[in-house]
Amino acid sequence: MEMKEKISVIVTVYNIESYLSRAVDSILAQTYQNLEVLLIDDGSADRSGAFCDAYAKADRRVRVIHQANGGAYSARNTGLSAASGELVTFVDGDDWIDPDMYERLLCAMRQHRADLAVCRYRKVFEDRTVDASTRREAVFEGQELLAKYLEEDEDWLIQTAVWNKLWRRELSQGLVFPKSLYEDMAFTIRLLARSKRSVYLDRAYYNYFCGRAESTTNLGLNEHTFDDLIPNFYERSAWLTQIGRADLALLQDYFLYKRLLLFYTAVARSRDPQKKERLAFLRQKLQEGRGSYPEIFGIPQANPNEYRKLKLFLRSPLLYRAAMRINDSVLIPIKTRRSRW
């Protein structure tokens, strides 16, 4: 295919010397060669910075920016500001991409005159790889992709991450990643909302490495869940309402309150030293939303069983916890055995 348009690939780098070569090599080996590879060294204390400089000397497409450690959101914003390509994307420094990822995504964008493309990704563990790729391809008009993303349907692996997406640079003009451990949440929802036409390829071209214990997705429930993740969901709901998509705010709130119930169960069963405070926080949040529940759980995507669980919780958190113990220890094993018969 013609390579007239340049793709800016932004890689945030922080203490990943063991993984960096795999990531950068996979980018430089792309069948689509008109690339600008921006390596943003976010104050690494290991040899990552030196590795970045070596790549810049070896390949003129590589640019390195060294900065004091500011976190992933800061490094991503630096990359966005420095990008000069007509198209923009990201790669996490501990992941890697298939050789034809950008050729496939850009070809689909050109074919459908889209301003954004998304692909599925495979999850790579130390002992296995999970890949549910199909041959499906879909084109979305306006905010249809945003709605599909908010449905959280695993058959459409759109996800919050920016690294399985390629978009025209003007689409993210003026957008920034907020200071947050979950910086993608605010950025991605706004990016998808701006798209006029997008294309989804249900084939994995991105390899998401799940082996690093310190990865954000491997943190489990912790202080960031309560100080950062949950507030992010509320902020997104308010923003969706603000832009006139109250329908999507209800959809997002449905999954938020499902999560809060799951968080409550997980904390109740944990040995968390802050267990009492966190249970109280979750009870308060679940009580605060009760006036909106008939509307939230009345949307077409809502599962009636989830509303029944919530009503039980509102009646008595203790009864809810007892019911969940019975569900997990008795009902689910019975259903599992029956499904095998």
HUJOWO-V919267 format. One record per helix or strand of 3 or more residues. SS is the DSSP state (A for helix, B for strand). FROM is the first residue (numbers start at 1). TO is the last residue. If there is no record, write none. Layout:
SS/FROM/TO
SS/FROM/TO
//
This chain:
B/7/13
A/20/28
B/35/42
A/48/58
B/62/67
A/72/82
B/87/92
A/101/112
B/116/124
B/137/141
A/144/150
B/165/168
A/169/172
A/183/194
B/197/209
A/216/218
A/223/242
A/246/268
A/275/288
A/290/296
A/304/315
A/317/340
//
